[in-house]
């Protein structure tokens, strides 16, 4: 007679490691990738700002926030600066001035490069998470 036993504790360990790795990639890796991907858009927006609004160019910044498990990257004026108060007026215009869009064109101009950077960054983070879990045993 052949007796076979299966130790399910090792399967639970593997499942735990995979869950931990997936969670880390989902939160930390996504934040790192979004942060890297917004940089080309910020640079493009700074180049496309109308020349007469130098304070607006200086006030442009990016902000990356966690929204639960989702990550959101925003480009806009830093709070407390003059650019933060009138950025929307330049982008969309007013009843007295025509719109001079720069954020939307910057998004469309930098989107392919941002996608490439996001994919490369998240791929690198996944590989490093796999190496980290392998080294832990």
N, CA, C and O atoms as CSV, one atom per row, in Angstrom:
chain,resi,resn,atom,element,x,y,z
A,1,UNK,N,N,0.834,-1.166,0.000
A,1,UNK,CA,C,0.000,0.000,0.000
A,1,UNK,C,C,0.894,1.249,0.000
A,1,UNK,O,O,1.912,1.287,0.690
A,2,UNK,N,N,0.510,2.256,-0.768
A,2,UNK,CA,C,1.244,3.507,-0.870
A,2,UNK,C,C,0.453,4.579,-0.130
A,2,UNK,O,O,-0.745,4.759,-0.350
A,3,UNK,N,N,1.137,5.267,0.729
A,3,UNK,CA,C,0.485,6.322,1.503
A,3,UNK,C,C,1.040,7.673,1.042
A,3,UNK,O,O,2.252,7.890,1.039
A,4,UNK,N,N,0.139,8.570,0.657
A,4,UNK,CA,C,0.528,9.895,0.180
A,4,UNK,C,C,-0.087,10.935,1.112
A,4,UNK,O,O,-1.277,10.885,1.422
A,5,UNK,N,N,0.731,11.858,1.544
A,5,UNK,CA,C,0.214,12.970,2.350
A,5,UNK,C,C,0.571,14.278,1.653
A,5,UNK,O,O,1.625,14.417,1.032
A,6,UNK,N,N,-0.314,15.191,1.777
A,6,UNK,CA,C,-0.134,16.493,1.156
A,6,UNK,C,C,-0.164,17.551,2.251
A,6,UNK,O,O,-1.145,17.674,2.986
A,7,UNK,N,N,0.886,18.286,2.347
A,7,UNK,CA,C,0.967,19.338,3.361
A,7,UNK,C,C,0.421,20.633,2.744
A,7,UNK,O,O,1.068,21.251,1.899
A,8,UNK,N,N,-0.754,21.022,3.172
A,8,UNK,CA,C,-1.390,22.214,2.593
A,8,UNK,C,C,-0.848,23.510,3.157
A,8,UNK,O,O,-1.157,24.578,2.629
A,9,UNK,N,N,-0.048,23.457,4.213
A,9,UNK,CA,C,0.524,24.685,4.773
A,9,UNK,C,C,1.419,25.383,3.756
A,9,UNK,O,O,1.440,26.613,3.690
A,10,UNK,N,N,2.161,24.609,2.961
A,10,UNK,CA,C,3.028,25.238,1.952
A,10,UNK,C,C,2.189,25.945,0.888
A,10,UNK,O,O,2.593,26.991,0.378
A,11,UNK,N,N,1.034,25.391,0.550
A,11,UNK,CA,C,0.159,26.055,-0.418
A,11,UNK,C,C,-0.373,27.359,0.155
A,11,UNK,O,O,-0.508,28.353,-0.558
A,12,UNK,N,N,-0.670,27.348,1.440
A,12,UNK,CA,C,-1.150,28.578,2.072
A,12,UNK,C,C,-0.052,29.645,2.078
A,12,UNK,O,O,-0.329,30.829,1.887
A,13,UNK,N,N,1.198,29.217,2.299
A,13,UNK,CA,C,2.320,30.157,2.266
A,13,UNK,C,C,2.453,30.785,0.885
A,13,UNK,O,O,2.647,31.993,0.751
A,14,UNK,N,N,2.347,29.942,-0.137
A,14,UNK,CA,C,2.457,30.449,-1.513
A,14,UNK,C,C,1.333,31.439,-1.789
A,14,UNK,O,O,1.557,32.504,-2.364
A,15,UNK,N,N,0.124,31.079,-1.375
A,15,UNK,CA,C,-1.008,31.983,-1.571
A,15,UNK,C,C,-0.827,33.293,-0.840
A,15,UNK,O,O,-1.164,34.354,-1.366
A,16,UNK,N,N,-0.299,33.230,0.368
A,16,UNK,CA,C,-0.057,34.440,1.150
A,16,UNK,C,C,0.992,35.317,0.483
A,16,UNK,O,O,0.833,36.535,0.407
A,17,UNK,N,N,2.059,34.699,0.002
A,17,UNK,CA,C,3.102,35.474,-0.673
A,17,UNK,C,C,2.572,36.135,-1.936
A,17,UNK,O,O,2.876,37.296,-2.208
A,18,UNK,N,N,1.780,35.399,-2.705
A,18,UNK,CA,C,1.215,35.969,-3.929
A,18,UNK,C,C,0.266,37.123,-3.604
A,18,UNK,O,O,0.270,38.144,-4.291
A,19,UNK,N,N,-0.537,36.963,-2.569
A,19,UNK,CA,C,-1.447,38.040,-2.172
A,19,UNK,C,C,-0.671,39.279,-1.733
A,19,UNK,O,O,-1.018,40.402,-2.098
A,20,UNK,N,N,0.384,39.062,-0.945
A,20,UNK,CA,C,1.189,40.174,-0.457
A,20,UNK,C,C,1.875,40.885,-1.624
A,20,UNK,O,O,1.925,42.114,-1.671
A,21,UNK,N,N,2.397,40.107,-2.553
A,21,UNK,CA,C,3.080,40.691,-3.700
A,21,UNK,C,C,2.083,41.458,-4.580
A,21,UNK,O,O,2.384,42.560,-5.038
A,22,UNK,N,N,0.916,40.888,-4.815
A,22,UNK,CA,C,-0.089,41.556,-5.644
A,22,UNK,C,C,-0.544,42.852,-4.995
A,22,UNK,O,O,-0.734,43.858,-5.678
A,23,UNK,N,N,-0.719,42.835,-3.693
A,23,UNK,CA,C,-1.134,44.043,-2.982
A,23,UNK,C,C,-0.072,45.123,-3.070
A,23,UNK,O,O,-0.390,46.292,-3.287
A,24,UNK,N,N,1.197,44.738,-2.901
A,24,UNK,CA,C,2.299,45.700,-2.968
A,24,UNK,C,C,2.388,46.309,-4.365
A,24,UNK,O,O,2.566,47.519,-4.509
A,25,UNK,N,N,2.266,45.475,-5.385
A,25,UNK,CA,C,2.347,45.980,-6.757
A,25,UNK,C,C,1.162,46.886,-7.043
A,25,UNK,O,O,1.300,47.921,-7.695
A,26,UNK,N,N,0.009,46.492,-6.553
A,26,UNK,CA,C,-1.197,47.262,-6.833
A,26,UNK,C,C,-1.133,48.652,-6.217
A,26,UNK,O,O,-1.587,49.619,-6.829
A,27,UNK,N,N,-0.589,48.764,-5.041
A,27,UNK,CA,C,-0.570,50.060,-4.358
A,27,UNK,C,C,0.733,50.812,-4.635
A,27,UNK,O,O,0.716,51.889,-5.231
A,28,UNK,N,N,1.860,50.246,-4.202
A,28,UNK,CA,C,3.148,50.941,-4.329
A,28,UNK,C,C,3.595,51.069,-5.779
A,28,UNK,O,O,4.022,52.138,-6.214
A,29,UNK,N,N,3.492,49.973,-6.522
A,29,UNK,CA,C,3.955,49.984,-7.907
A,29,UNK,C,C,3.130,50.904,-8.779
A,29,UNK,O,O,3.665,51.612,-9.632
A,30,UNK,N,N,1.819,50.891,-8.562
A,30,UNK,CA,C,0.949,51.749,-9.353
A,30,UNK,C,C,1.235,53.218,-9.051
A,30,UNK,O,O,1.245,54.049,-9.959
A,31,UNK,N,N,1.467,53.536,-7.786
A,31,UNK,CA,C,1.773,54.921,-7.414
A,31,UNK,C,C,3.093,55.371,-8.047
A,31,UNK,O,O,3.188,56.480,-8.575
A,32,UNK,N,N,4.094,54.519,-7.992
A,32,UNK,CA,C,5.395,54.844,-8.582
A,32,UNK,C,C,5.273,55.025,-10.099
A,32,UNK,O,O,5.870,55.940,-10.666
A,33,UNK,N,N,4.503,54.155,-10.749
A,33,UNK,CA,C,4.346,54.231,-12.203
A,33,UNK,C,C,3.555,55.469,-12.622
A,33,UNK,O,O,3.905,56.121,-13.606
A,34,UNK,N,N,2.499,55.798,-11.888
A,34,UNK,CA,C,1.718,56.995,-12.217
A,34,UNK,C,C,2.569,58.244,-12.004
A,34,UNK,O,O,2.510,59.179,-12.803
A,35,UNK,N,N,3.350,58.263,-10.944
A,35,UNK,CA,C,4.228,59.403,-10.689
A,35,UNK,C,C,5.212,59.592,-11.838
A,35,UNK,O,O,5.429,60.717,-12.288
A,36,UNK,N,N,5.802,58.514,-12.310
A,36,UNK,CA,C,6.755,58.602,-13.428
A,36,UNK,C,C,6.054,58.992,-14.723
A,36,UNK,O,O,6.616,59.732,-15.531
A,37,UNK,N,N,4.833,58.505,-14.931
A,37,UNK,CA,C,4.122,58.761,-16.186
A,37,UNK,C,C,3.597,60.187,-16.282
A,37,UNK,O,O,3.390,60.688,-17.387
A,38,UNK,N,N,3.378,60.847,-15.163
A,38,UNK,CA,C,2.880,62.225,-15.231
A,38,UNK,C,C,3.987,63.245,-15.517
A,38,UNK,O,O,3.689,64.383,-15.881
A,39,UNK,N,N,5.231,62.865,-15.361
A,39,UNK,CA,C,6.336,63.795,-15.591
A,39,UNK,C,C,6.380,64.327,-17.028
A,39,UNK,O,O,6.525,65.536,-17.206
A,40,UNK,N,N,6.261,63.474,-18.075
A,40,UNK,CA,C,6.276,64.037,-19.434
A,40,UNK,C,C,5.090,64.967,-19.692
A,40,UNK,O,O,5.214,65.930,-20.449
A,41,UNK,N,N,3.955,64.690,-19.075
A,41,UNK,CA,C,2.788,65.565,-19.259
A,41,UNK,C,C,3.019,66.919,-18.587
A,41,UNK,O,O,2.647,67.960,-19.129
A,42,UNK,N,N,3.630,66.894,-17.414
A,42,UNK,CA,C,3.940,68.148,-16.723
A,42,UNK,C,C,4.931,68.971,-17.535
A,42,UNK,O,O,4.763,70.183,-17.671
A,43,UNK,N,N,5.954,68.331,-18.071
A,43,UNK,CA,C,6.940,69.041,-18.885
A,43,UNK,C,C,6.304,69.625,-20.142
A,43,UNK,O,O,6.614,70.752,-20.527
A,44,UNK,N,N,5.418,68.869,-20.783
A,44,UNK,CA,C,4.736,69.360,-21.982
A,44,UNK,C,C,3.825,70.534,-21.636
A,44,UNK,O,O,3.744,71.501,-22.394
A,45,UNK,N,N,3.141,70.456,-20.498
A,45,UNK,CA,C,2.264,71.553,-20.088
A,45,UNK,C,C,3.080,72.819,-19.823
A,45,UNK,O,O,2.655,73.916,-20.184
A,46,UNK,N,N,4.236,72.674,-19.203
A,46,UNK,CA,C,5.087,73.842,-18.941
A,46,UNK,C,C,5.573,74.483,-20.235
A,46,UNK,O,O,5.721,75.703,-20.306
A,47,UNK,N,N,5.822,73.667,-21.260
A,47,UNK,CA,C,6.257,74.212,-22.545
A,47,UNK,C,C,5.118,74.902,-23.283
A,47,UNK,O,O,5.350,75.863,-24.017
A,48,UNK,N,N,3.891,74.422,-23.099
A,48,UNK,CA,C,2.750,74.952,-23.852
A,48,UNK,C,C,2.017,76.100,-23.159
A,48,UNK,O,O,1.099,76.676,-23.742
A,49,UNK,N,N,2.396,76.438,-21.945
A,49,UNK,CA,C,1.756,77.567,-21.255
A,49,UNK,C,C,1.998,78.822,-22.070
A,49,UNK,O,O,3.118,79.046,-22.530
A,50,UNK,N,N,0.968,79.657,-22.265
A,50,UNK,CA,C,1.193,80.908,-22.996
A,50,UNK,C,C,2.298,81.744,-22.359
A,50,UNK,O,O,2.414,81.802,-21.135
A,51,UNK,N,N,3.092,82.377,-23.178
A,51,UNK,CA,C,4.294,83.080,-22.717
A,51,UNK,C,C,3.991,84.215,-21.733
A,51,UNK,O,O,4.826,84.530,-20.884
A,52,UNK,N,N,2.829,84.820,-21.834
A,52,UNK,CA,C,2.523,85.978,-20.985
A,52,UNK,C,C,2.236,85.582,-19.541
A,52,UNK,O,O,2.146,86.452,-18.674
A,53,UNK,N,N,2.093,84.304,-19.269
A,53,UNK,CA,C,1.743,83.866,-17.915
A,53,UNK,C,C,2.902,83.110,-17.289
A,53,UNK,O,O,2.832,81.895,-17.103
A,54,UNK,N,N,3.972,83.832,-16.963
A,54,UNK,CA,C,5.164,83.216,-16.377
A,54,UNK,C,C,4.907,82.644,-14.996
A,54,UNK,O,O,5.480,81.615,-14.637
A,55,UNK,N,N,4.051,83.298,-14.214
A,55,UNK,CA,C,3.765,82.769,-12.873
A,55,UNK,C,C,3.000,81.457,-12.957
A,55,UNK,O,O,3.135,80.598,-12.085
A,56,UNK,N,N,2.207,81.303,-13.990
A,56,UNK,CA,C,1.463,80.051,-14.163
A,56,UNK,C,C,2.425,78.901,-14.462
A,56,UNK,O,O,2.262,77.803,-13.931
A,57,UNK,N,N,3.411,79.146,-15.299
A,57,UNK,CA,C,4.406,78.116,-15.634
A,57,UNK,C,C,5.156,77.661,-14.384
A,57,UNK,O,O,5.401,76.469,-14.198
A,58,UNK,N,N,5.515,78.607,-13.542
A,58,UNK,CA,C,6.246,78.280,-12.310
A,58,UNK,C,C,5.375,77.540,-11.299
A,58,UNK,O,O,5.879,76.759,-10.492
A,59,UNK,N,N,4.074,77.786,-11.344
A,59,UNK,CA,C,3.202,77.180,-10.343
A,59,UNK,C,C,2.734,75.778,-10.724
A,59,UNK,O,O,2.154,75.085,-9.889
A,60,UNK,N,N,2.970,75.341,-11.959
A,60,UNK,CA,C,2.525,74.005,-12.372
A,60,UNK,C,C,3.270,72.924,-11.601
A,60,UNK,O,O,4.484,72.992,-11.414
A,61,UNK,N,N,2.517,71.931,-11.163
A,61,UNK,CA,C,3.091,70.817,-10.409
A,61,UNK,C,C,2.229,69.588,-10.613
A,61,UNK,O,O,1.109,69.675,-11.117
A,62,UNK,N,N,2.763,68.438,-10.216
A,62,UNK,CA,C,1.992,67.200,-10.287
A,62,UNK,C,C,1.738,66.712,-8.870
A,62,UNK,O,O,2.535,66.947,-7.961
A,63,UNK,N,N,0.630,66.038,-8.701
A,63,UNK,CA,C,0.271,65.478,-7.407
A,63,UNK,C,C,-0.265,64.076,-7.647
A,63,UNK,O,O,-1.128,63.882,-8.503
A,64,UNK,N,N,0.230,63.105,-6.908
A,64,UNK,CA,C,-0.207,61.721,-7.030
A,64,UNK,C,C,-0.864,61.332,-5.716
A,64,UNK,O,O,-0.265,61.463,-4.649
A,65,UNK,N,N,-2.107,60.851,-5.800
A,65,UNK,CA,C,-2.865,60.497,-4.606
A,65,UNK,C,C,-3.402,59.085,-4.728
A,65,UNK,O,O,-3.753,58.629,-5.816
A,66,UNK,N,N,-3.463,58.397,-3.591
A,66,UNK,CA,C,-4.125,57.095,-3.543
A,66,UNK,C,C,-5.610,57.320,-3.289
A,66,UNK,O,O,-5.992,58.071,-2.391
A,67,UNK,N,N,-6.423,56.675,-4.075
A,67,UNK,CA,C,-7.869,56.701,-3.902
A,67,UNK,C,C,-8.308,55.267,-3.642
A,67,UNK,O,O,-8.828,54.612,-4.545
A,68,UNK,N,N,-8.112,54.774,-2.442
A,68,UNK,CA,C,-8.343,53.365,-2.159
A,68,UNK,C,C,-7.241,52.563,-2.819
A,68,UNK,O,O,-6.063,52.772,-2.529
A,69,UNK,N,N,-7.610,51.644,-3.708
A,69,UNK,CA,C,-6.601,50.886,-4.438
A,69,UNK,C,C,-6.250,51.541,-5.768
A,69,UNK,O,O,-5.318,51.103,-6.442
A,70,UNK,N,N,-6.976,52.573,-6.154
A,70,UNK,CA,C,-6.674,53.302,-7.380
A,70,UNK,C,C,-5.693,54.429,-7.069
A,70,UNK,O,O,-5.619,54.909,-5.938
A,71,UNK,N,N,-4.956,54.837,-8.073
A,71,UNK,CA,C,-3.999,55.933,-7.933
A,71,UNK,C,C,-4.354,56.991,-8.956
A,71,UNK,O,O,-4.632,56.687,-10.115
A,72,UNK,N,N,-4.340,58.247,-8.508
A,72,UNK,CA,C,-4.743,59.336,-9.378
A,72,UNK,C,C,-3.607,60.342,-9.482
A,72,UNK,O,O,-3.074,60.790,-8.467
A,73,UNK,N,N,-3.240,60.695,-10.698
A,73,UNK,CA,C,-2.221,61.712,-10.932
A,73,UNK,C,C,-2.872,62.977,-11.461
A,73,UNK,O,O,-3.666,62.927,-12.400
A,74,UNK,N,N,-2.541,64.104,-10.864
A,74,UNK,CA,C,-3.120,65.380,-11.277
A,74,UNK,C,C,-2.002,66.351,-11.627
A,74,UNK,O,O,-0.942,66.360,-11.002
A,75,UNK,N,N,-2.263,67.161,-12.634
A,75,UNK,CA,C,-1.352,68.236,-13.001
A,75,UNK,C,C,-2.136,69.532,-12.907
A,75,UNK,O,O,-3.211,69.661,-13.494
A,76,UNK,N,N,-1.605,70.475,-12.180
A,76,UNK,CA,C,-2.285,71.754,-11.997
A,76,UNK,C,C,-1.380,72.716,-11.273
A,76,UNK,O,O,-0.186,72.470,-11.107
A,77,UNK,N,N,-1.966,73.821,-10.843
A,77,UNK,CA,C,-1.209,74.816,-10.106
A,77,UNK,C,C,-1.044,74.414,-8.650
A,77,UNK,O,O,-1.949,73.827,-8.056
A,78,UNK,N,N,0.104,74.728,-8.078
A,78,UNK,CA,C,0.320,74.465,-6.656
A,78,UNK,C,C,-0.638,75.326,-5.848
A,78,UNK,O,O,-0.876,76.488,-6.177
A,79,UNK,N,N,-1.180,74.748,-4.799
A,79,UNK,CA,C,-2.107,75.501,-3.949
A,79,UNK,C,C,-1.374,76.676,-3.306
A,79,UNK,O,O,-0.205,76.590,-2.931
A,80,UNK,N,N,-2.104,77.757,-3.200
A,80,UNK,CA,C,-1.525,78.952,-2.580
A,80,UNK,C,C,-0.760,79.830,-3.550
A,80,UNK,O,O,-0.242,80.872,-3.148
A,81,UNK,N,N,-0.673,79.442,-4.820
A,81,UNK,CA,C,0.025,80.268,-5.807
A,81,UNK,C,C,-0.989,80.976,-6.687
A,81,UNK,O,O,-2.154,80.583,-6.746
A,82,UNK,N,N,-0.548,82.013,-7.366
A,82,UNK,CA,C,-1.437,82.747,-8.255
A,82,UNK,C,C,-1.904,81.854,-9.404
A,82,UNK,O,O,-3.045,81.956,-9.854
A,83,UNK,N,N,-1.020,80.987,-9.873
A,83,UNK,CA,C,-1.381,80.100,-10.974
A,83,UNK,C,C,-2.521,79.164,-10.624
A,83,UNK,O,O,-3.326,78.819,-11.490
A,84,UNK,N,N,-2.602,78.755,-9.388
A,84,UNK,CA,C,-3.678,77.863,-8.939
A,84,UNK,C,C,-5.039,78.548,-9.059
A,84,UNK,O,O,-6.054,77.903,-9.319
A,85,UNK,N,N,-5.039,79.872,-8.863
A,85,UNK,CA,C,-6.307,80.604,-8.873
A,85,UNK,C,C,-6.815,80.920,-10.274
A,85,UNK,O,O,-8.024,81.061,-10.462
A,86,UNK,N,N,-5.917,81.038,-11.280
A,86,UNK,CA,C,-6.416,81.434,-12.600
A,86,UNK,C,C,-6.075,80.452,-13.730
A,86,UNK,O,O,-6.276,80.779,-14.899
A,87,UNK,N,N,-5.578,79.286,-13.413
A,87,UNK,CA,C,-5.231,78.294,-14.432
A,87,UNK,C,C,-6.438,77.967,-15.311
A,87,UNK,O,O,-6.320,77.927,-16.535
A,88,UNK,N,N,-7.584,77.736,-14.699
A,88,UNK,CA,C,-8.791,77.387,-15.460
A,88,UNK,C,C,-9.255,78.533,-16.353
A,88,UNK,O,O,-9.862,78.295,-17.397
A,89,UNK,N,N,-8.979,79.762,-15.958
A,89,UNK,CA,C,-9.384,80.904,-16.773
A,89,UNK,C,C,-8.550,80.994,-18.041
A,89,UNK,O,O,-9.063,81.391,-19.087
A,90,UNK,N,N,-7.293,80.637,-17.968
A,90,UNK,CA,C,-6.431,80.622,-19.158
A,90,UNK,C,C,-6.816,79.443,-20.053
A,90,UNK,O,O,-6.928,79.596,-21.270
A,91,UNK,N,N,-7.015,78.276,-19.456
A,91,UNK,CA,C,-7.315,77.062,-20.221
A,91,UNK,C,C,-8.648,77.163,-20.969
A,91,UNK,O,O,-8.732,76.791,-22.139
A,92,UNK,N,N,-9.682,77.661,-20.300
A,92,UNK,CA,C,-11.033,77.669,-20.896
A,92,UNK,C,C,-11.510,79.048,-21.326
A,92,UNK,O,O,-12.539,79.155,-21.992
A,93,UNK,N,N,-10.795,80.103,-20.967
A,93,UNK,CA,C,-11.176,81.455,-21.353
A,93,UNK,C,C,-12.248,82.025,-20.449
A,93,UNK,O,O,-12.800,81.335,-19.592
A,94,UNK,N,N,-12.530,83.309,-20.659
A,94,UNK,CA,C,-13.584,84.003,-19.915
A,94,UNK,C,C,-14.435,84.754,-20.925
A,94,UNK,O,O,-14.232,84.641,-22.133
A,95,UNK,N,N,-15.384,85.517,-20.420
A,95,UNK,CA,C,-16.215,86.307,-21.340
A,95,UNK,C,C,-15.391,87.445,-21.961
A,95,UNK,O,O,-15.789,88.022,-22.973
A,96,UNK,N,N,-14.235,87.764,-21.344
A,96,UNK,CA,C,-13.400,88.860,-21.846
A,96,UNK,C,C,-12.157,88.384,-22.591
A,96,UNK,O,O,-11.519,89.172,-23.290
A,97,UNK,N,N,-11.807,87.121,-22.454
A,97,UNK,CA,C,-10.597,86.631,-23.136
A,97,UNK,C,C,-10.883,85.261,-23.749
A,97,UNK,O,O,-11.683,84.477,-23.239
A,98,UNK,N,N,-10.208,85.011,-24.841
A,98,UNK,CA,C,-10.403,83.728,-25.522
A,98,UNK,C,C,-9.612,82.633,-24.801
A,98,UNK,O,O,-8.622,82.917,-24.127
A,99,UNK,N,N,-10.049,81.400,-24.943
A,99,UNK,CA,C,-9.322,80.300,-24.289
A,99,UNK,C,C,-7.955,80.075,-24.935
A,99,UNK,O,O,-7.799,80.183,-26.151
A,100,UNK,N,N,-6.984,79.763,-24.102
A,100,UNK,CA,C,-5.647,79.411,-24.578
A,100,UNK,C,C,-5.267,78.068,-23.956
A,100,UNK,O,O,-4.484,78.011,-23.008
A,101,UNK,N,N,-5.828,76.996,-24.497
A,101,UNK,CA,C,-5.604,75.677,-23.870
A,101,UNK,C,C,-4.143,75.254,-23.942
A,101,UNK,O,O,-3.462,75.457,-24.947
A,102,UNK,N,N,-3.688,74.663,-22.851
A,102,UNK,CA,C,-2.335,74.110,-22.807
A,102,UNK,C,C,-2.319,72.769,-22.084
A,102,UNK,O,O,-1.469,71.932,-22.389
A,103,UNK,N,N,-3.223,72.534,-21.140
A,103,UNK,CA,C,-3.239,71.254,-20.430
A,103,UNK,C,C,-3.733,70.117,-21.315
A,103,UNK,O,O,-3.125,69.047,-21.355
A,104,UNK,N,N,-4.827,70.346,-22.018
A,104,UNK,CA,C,-5.353,69.281,-22.891
A,104,UNK,C,C,-4.402,68.945,-24.026
A,104,UNK,O,O,-4.166,67.763,-24.276
A,105,UNK,N,N,-3.837,69.940,-24.735
A,105,UNK,CA,C,-2.843,69.591,-25.756
A,105,UNK,C,C,-1.613,68.888,-25.177
A,105,UNK,O,O,-1.047,68.002,-25.818
A,106,UNK,N,N,-1.200,69.278,-23.970
A,106,UNK,CA,C,-0.054,68.616,-23.335
A,106,UNK,C,C,-0.372,67.156,-23.059
A,106,UNK,O,O,0.479,66.285,-23.237
A,107,UNK,N,N,-1.605,66.887,-22.623
A,107,UNK,CA,C,-2.009,65.505,-22.365
A,107,UNK,C,C,-1.929,64.683,-23.643
A,107,UNK,O,O,-1.339,63.603,-23.652
A,108,UNK,N,N,-2.519,65.189,-24.721
A,108,UNK,CA,C,-2.523,64.428,-25.978
A,108,UNK,C,C,-1.130,64.289,-26.572
A,108,UNK,O,O,-0.816,63.268,-27.183
A,109,UNK,N,N,-0.298,65.302,-26.401
A,109,UNK,CA,C,1.069,65.260,-26.934
A,109,UNK,C,C,1.925,64.237,-26.176
A,109,UNK,O,O,2.710,63.516,-26.792
A,110,UNK,N,N,1.782,64.167,-24.864
A,110,UNK,CA,C,2.654,63.316,-24.042
A,110,UNK,C,C,2.057,61.948,-23.737
A,110,UNK,O,O,2.720,61.124,-23.107
A,111,UNK,N,N,0.833,61.684,-24.162
A,111,UNK,CA,C,0.180,60.425,-23.800
A,111,UNK,C,C,0.944,59.173,-24.246
A,111,UNK,O,O,1.096,58.263,-23.432
A,112,UNK,N,N,1.432,59.072,-25.486
A,112,UNK,CA,C,2.156,57.851,-25.867
A,112,UNK,C,C,3.409,57.612,-25.018
A,112,UNK,O,O,3.676,56.483,-24.606
A,113,UNK,N,N,4.169,58.667,-24.759
A,113,UNK,CA,C,5.372,58.520,-23.947
A,113,UNK,C,C,5.012,58.155,-22.501
A,113,UNK,O,O,5.696,57.348,-21.871
A,114,UNK,N,N,3.948,58.750,-21.988
A,114,UNK,CA,C,3.519,58.449,-20.623
A,114,UNK,C,C,3.077,56.995,-20.487
A,114,UNK,O,O,3.372,56.347,-19.483
A,115,UNK,N,N,2.380,56.487,-21.483
A,115,UNK,CA,C,1.964,55.077,-21.461
A,115,UNK,C,C,3.183,54.155,-21.470
A,115,UNK,O,O,3.228,53.159,-20.748
A,116,UNK,N,N,4.146,54.497,-22.279
A,116,UNK,CA,C,5.370,53.688,-22.353
A,116,UNK,C,C,6.100,53.701,-21.012
A,116,UNK,O,O,6.545,52.657,-20.535
A,117,UNK,N,N,6.221,54.867,-20.413
A,117,UNK,CA,C,6.892,54.985,-19.117
A,117,UNK,C,C,6.120,54.234,-18.044
A,117,UNK,O,O,6.725,53.557,-17.213
A,118,UNK,N,N,4.797,54.340,-18.047
A,118,UNK,CA,C,3.977,53.623,-17.059
A,118,UNK,C,C,4.201,52.122,-17.186
A,118,UNK,O,O,4.458,51.445,-16.190
A,119,UNK,N,N,4.105,51.601,-18.402
A,119,UNK,CA,C,4.275,50.161,-18.610
A,119,UNK,C,C,5.667,49.684,-18.188
A,119,UNK,O,O,5.800,48.634,-17.560
A,120,UNK,N,N,6.690,50.446,-18.531
A,120,UNK,CA,C,8.052,50.053,-18.160
A,120,UNK,C,C,8.244,50.099,-16.646
A,120,UNK,O,O,8.868,49.205,-16.075
A,121,UNK,N,N,7.715,51.123,-15.998
A,121,UNK,CA,C,7.889,51.273,-14.555
A,121,UNK,C,C,7.151,50.191,-13.787
A,121,UNK,O,O,7.697,49.617,-12.844
A,122,UNK,N,N,5.918,49.907,-14.180
A,122,UNK,CA,C,5.152,48.876,-13.468
A,122,UNK,C,C,5.768,47.504,-13.725
A,122,UNK,O,O,5.767,46.656,-12.833
A,123,UNK,N,N,6.292,47.271,-14.926
A,123,UNK,CA,C,6.963,46.003,-15.221
A,123,UNK,C,C,8.204,45.813,-14.372
A,123,UNK,O,O,8.448,44.729,-13.843
A,124,UNK,N,N,8.996,46.885,-14.244
A,124,UNK,CA,C,10.191,46.820,-13.394
A,124,UNK,C,C,9.826,46.576,-11.941
A,124,UNK,O,O,10.506,45.823,-11.244
A,125,UNK,N,N,8.752,47.213,-11.480
A,125,UNK,CA,C,8.343,47.034,-10.089
A,125,UNK,C,C,7.873,45.608,-9.839
A,125,UNK,O,O,8.162,45.039,-8.787
A,126,UNK,N,N,7.153,45.024,-10.793
A,126,UNK,CA,C,6.697,43.640,-10.652
A,126,UNK,C,C,7.897,42.707,-10.581
A,126,UNK,O,O,7.933,41.802,-9.748
A,127,UNK,N,N,8.881,42.924,-11.454
A,127,UNK,CA,C,10.076,42.080,-11.434
A,127,UNK,C,C,10.825,42.209,-10.109
A,127,UNK,O,O,11.301,41.211,-9.568
A,128,UNK,N,N,10.932,43.421,-9.587
A,128,UNK,CA,C,11.633,43.593,-8.306
A,128,UNK,C,C,10.842,42.958,-7.162
A,128,UNK,O,O,11.437,42.437,-6.218
A,129,UNK,N,N,9.513,42.993,-7.232
A,129,UNK,CA,C,8.695,42.345,-6.198
A,129,UNK,C,C,8.867,40.833,-6.243
A,129,UNK,O,O,8.894,40.177,-5.202
A,130,UNK,N,N,8.983,40.282,-7.440
A,130,UNK,CA,C,9.207,38.837,-7.583
A,130,UNK,C,C,10.573,38.475,-7.006
A,130,UNK,O,O,10.690,37.499,-6.266
A,131,UNK,N,N,11.609,39.253,-7.339
A,131,UNK,CA,C,12.947,38.985,-6.787
A,131,UNK,C,C,12.955,39.094,-5.271
A,131,UNK,O,O,13.588,38.287,-4.590
A,132,UNK,N,N,12.256,40.085,-4.742
A,132,UNK,CA,C,12.193,40.283,-3.291
A,132,UNK,C,C,11.541,39.071,-2.612
A,132,UNK,O,O,12.037,38.595,-1.591
A,133,UNK,N,N,10.442,38.576,-3.169
A,133,UNK,CA,C,9.759,37.426,-2.577
A,133,UNK,C,C,10.605,36.153,-2.702
A,133,UNK,O,O,10.597,35.313,-1.801
A,134,UNK,N,N,11.326,36.010,-3.802
A,134,UNK,CA,C,12.209,34.840,-3.959
A,134,UNK,C,C,13.328,34.858,-2.931
A,134,UNK,O,O,13.700,33.817,-2.390
A,135,UNK,N,N,13.862,36.040,-2.665
A,135,UNK,CA,C,14.970,36.126,-1.698
A,135,UNK,C,C,14.510,35.849,-0.271
A,135,UNK,O,O,15.297,35.411,0.568
A,136,UNK,N,N,13.243,36.106,-0.005
A,136,UNK,CA,C,12.701,35.843,1.332
A,136,UNK,C,C,12.444,34.364,1.561
A,136,UNK,O,O,12.312,33.917,2.701
A,137,UNK,N,N,12.372,33.607,0.476
A,137,UNK,CA,C,12.235,32.154,0.605
A,137,UNK,C,C,10.871,31.635,0.620
A,137,UNK,O,O,10.671,30.425,0.726
